[in-house]
Amino acid sequence: MSHITAVKTQIKDLDALRAAVERLGCALTGGGEIVGYFQKMGKADYLIRIPGTRYNVGVVRQPDGTYALHADLWDGSVEGALGPQFGRLLQEYAVEVVERRARAQRKFVQTTRLPDGRVRIRIRG
């Protein structure tokens, strides 16, 4: 049986989300049906397409203008690509937002990905 999971997020910048999704080897496309275990599970404003699986992630606009992530996590393919509860995706999104904001202020940004999965960001200038 399939269940949709909605993760409360503060996604506001779709360009930063697209960059984070692409960094993880996936693609952000226009809206459509959220697909889970043998069924369609609702409509989304955007979809995150994950190579090698028919499952996708819906990016759904909320009343406050932010976006939530909706997906069927049953078979593990979504979490395999994007991390448990979308953790890797949300980490990459946060890194992208910080880098973009710093560069907009003409700061030098150095990002280092550590072996244990953490990310170190140094901002100078």
C-alpha positions as CSV (number, residue, x, y, z in Angstrom):
1,M,0.0,0.0,0.0
2,S,1.2,3.5,-0.8
3,H,1.3,6.5,1.4
4,I,2.2,10.1,0.4
5,T,4.6,11.9,2.7
6,A,4.6,15.7,2.9
7,V,7.6,17.3,4.4
8,K,7.2,20.8,5.8
9,T,9.9,23.0,4.3
10,Q,10.7,26.6,3.7
11,I,11.5,26.3,0.0
12,K,11.1,29.8,-1.5
13,D,13.7,30.0,-4.3
14,L,12.9,27.7,-7.3
15,D,16.2,28.5,-9.1
16,A,18.1,27.4,-6.0
17,L,15.9,24.2,-5.8
18,R,16.6,23.4,-9.4
19,A,20.4,23.7,-8.9
20,A,20.2,21.5,-5.8
21,V,18.1,18.9,-7.6
22,E,20.5,18.9,-10.5
23,R,23.5,18.6,-8.2
24,L,21.9,15.3,-7.0
25,G,21.5,14.0,-10.5
26,C,17.8,14.6,-10.8
27,A,15.7,17.1,-12.8
28,L,13.1,19.7,-11.8
29,T,10.3,19.9,-14.4
30,G,6.9,21.5,-14.9
31,G,3.9,20.4,-13.0
32,G,2.0,17.1,-13.2
33,E,0.9,14.1,-11.3
34,I,2.8,12.8,-8.2
35,V,3.4,9.1,-8.9
36,G,3.8,6.6,-6.2
37,Y,3.3,2.8,-5.8
38,F,1.1,1.9,-8.8
39,Q,-1.0,5.1,-8.5
40,K,-1.1,8.8,-9.1
41,M,-1.2,10.6,-5.8
42,G,-2.2,14.2,-6.6
43,K,-1.1,17.2,-8.6
44,A,2.0,19.3,-8.1
45,D,3.2,22.6,-9.4
46,Y,6.6,21.1,-10.2
47,L,8.0,17.6,-10.2
48,I,11.4,16.3,-9.2
49,R,12.2,13.4,-11.6
50,I,14.6,10.7,-10.3
51,P,16.5,8.6,-12.8
52,G,15.8,4.9,-12.6
53,T,12.4,5.0,-10.9
54,R,8.9,5.8,-11.9
55,Y,8.4,7.6,-8.5
56,N,8.7,11.3,-8.4
57,V,8.5,14.1,-5.9
58,G,5.8,16.8,-6.1
59,V,6.8,20.4,-5.3
60,V,3.5,21.9,-4.1
61,R,2.9,25.6,-3.6
62,Q,1.5,26.4,-0.2
63,P,-0.9,29.3,0.7
64,D,2.0,31.3,2.2
65,G,4.0,31.1,-1.1
66,T,6.5,28.5,0.0
67,Y,6.7,25.0,-1.4
68,A,6.3,21.6,0.3
69,L,7.7,18.3,-1.0
70,H,5.2,15.4,-1.4
71,A,6.2,11.9,-2.3
72,D,5.6,8.2,-1.8
73,L,8.7,7.0,0.1
74,W,7.6,3.3,0.2
75,D,10.2,1.7,-2.0
76,G,13.3,3.7,-0.9
77,S,14.2,5.1,-4.3
78,V,13.2,8.6,-3.5
79,E,15.2,8.6,-0.2
80,G,18.1,6.9,-2.0
81,A,18.4,9.8,-4.3
82,L,17.4,12.7,-2.1
83,G,18.2,11.4,1.4
84,P,15.9,10.3,4.3
85,Q,13.0,12.8,4.6
86,F,14.7,14.7,1.7
87,G,17.7,15.5,3.9
88,R,20.3,15.6,1.2
89,L,18.1,17.7,-1.1
90,L,17.3,20.2,1.7
91,Q,21.0,20.4,2.6
92,E,22.0,21.1,-1.0
93,Y,19.1,23.7,-1.3
94,A,20.4,25.5,1.8
95,V,23.9,25.5,0.5
96,E,22.7,26.9,-2.8
97,V,20.7,29.7,-1.1
98,V,23.6,30.7,1.1
99,E,26.0,30.8,-1.9
100,R,23.6,32.8,-4.0
101,R,23.0,35.4,-1.3
102,A,26.7,35.8,-0.5
103,R,27.6,36.2,-4.1
104,A,24.8,38.8,-4.6
105,Q,26.6,40.8,-1.9
106,R,29.9,40.3,-3.8
107,K,31.4,38.0,-1.3
108,F,33.8,35.2,-2.0
109,V,32.3,31.8,-1.2
110,Q,34.2,28.5,-0.7
111,T,32.2,25.4,-0.2
112,T,33.7,22.1,1.0
113,R,31.9,18.8,1.2
114,L,33.3,16.7,4.1
115,P,33.6,12.9,3.9
116,D,30.9,12.5,6.7
117,G,28.3,14.4,4.6
118,R,28.6,17.8,6.3
119,V,29.2,20.9,4.3
120,R,31.5,23.7,5.3
121,I,30.9,27.1,3.7
122,R,33.4,30.0,4.1
123,I,32.3,33.5,3.1
124,R,34.9,36.3,2.8
125,G,35.0,39.8,1.7
